[in-house]
Amino acid sequence: EAQVTQNPRYLITVTGKKLTVTCSQNMNHEYMSWYRQDPGLGLRQIYYSMNVEVTDKGDVPEGYKVSRKEKRNFPLILESPSPNQTSLYFCASSSLGANQPQHFGDGTRLSIL
Amino acid sequence: AQSVSQHNHHVILSEAASLELGCNYSYGGTVNLFWYVQYPGQHLQLLLKYFSGDPLVKGIKGFEAEFIKSKFSFNLRKPSVQWSDTAEYFCAVRAGGFKTIFGAGTRLFVKA
């Protein structure tokens, strides 16, 4: 089954404790992206990647890092999480091409205390 | 800067009513337009997309959208909504690259 898998689904942690949210897709997609969803703001793009070792900033990259060492994986790293990063995070992937729709994971709900 | 505006944040309809959700974007060049739906507790799913050709596009579950270039709009419509259409709807634009801009979303509640 074609899918985007995120882990963990839920995480409660404390300020400053480094965390990683993993994302993996099995569709051989070149393009992968991370979004955060906040009430009233919709989805805002954090980072995206067009292929292995190619990443670029979205609209809200501050406080986040990503890496793309393998085509299927695109982890999101919060080196020093802060409460304003409490949010619902979605990973997405698609074929390369601006007209290609994205496939989304089930989301990761992060709470930073 | 690119932006996407969804005019209605909350919409409440009775079953069988007609639906139109507004979406306007700001970008002067070629755009790729999408509507996604997020059912309660689920991830986003594609409803329909437009990138060229017929400006009236049909999607899943009876939804359609019309691209009006002169108005920078891509409104979503459905002639008769069902209770199962209760969800949040997002308009999204991809233009000139691989950044994607989403609107703030419209929460639709359909009364049975």
Contacts between the chains, C-beta under 8 A, distances in Angstrom:
chain1	res1	chain2	res2	distance
A	31	B	98	6.3
A	33	B	100	6.9
A	35	B	102	7.5
A	40	B	9	7.2
A	40	B	104	5.9
A	41	B	104	5.9
A	42	B	4	8.0
A	42	B	6	7.8
A	42	B	90	6.0
A	42	B	102	4.5
A	42	B	103	5.5
A	42	B	104	4.1
A	42	B	105	4.7
A	43	B	44	7.7
A	43	B	90	6.7
A	43	B	92	7.9
A	43	B	102	4.2
A	44	B	102	7.2
A	45	B	99	6.2
A	45	B	100	5.8
A	45	B	101	7.5
A	45	B	102	7.9
A	48	B	98	5.8
A	48	B	99	7.1
A	48	B	100	7.8
A	50	B	98	5.9
A	56	B	98	7.5
A	58	B	99	6.2
A	59	B	99	7.5
A	59	B	101	7.6
A	90	B	43	6.5
A	90	B	44	6.9
A	92	B	44	7.8
A	98	B	32	4.9
A	98	B	51	7.6
A	98	B	94	4.6
A	98	B	95	7.4
A	98	B	96	7.9
A	98	B	97	7.1
A	98	B	98	6.5
A	99	B	32	4.5
A	99	B	49	6.9
A	99	B	51	3.7
A	99	B	52	7.8
A	99	B	94	7.5
A	101	B	34	6.1
A	101	B	46	4.3
A	101	B	49	5.6
A	102	B	44	7.8
A	102	B	46	7.7
A	102	B	100	7.2
A	104	B	36	8.0
A	104	B	43	4.1
A	104	B	44	4.5
A	104	B	45	7.5
A	105	B	43	6.1
A	106	B	42	7.4
A	106	B	43	5.0
A	107	B	43	5.9
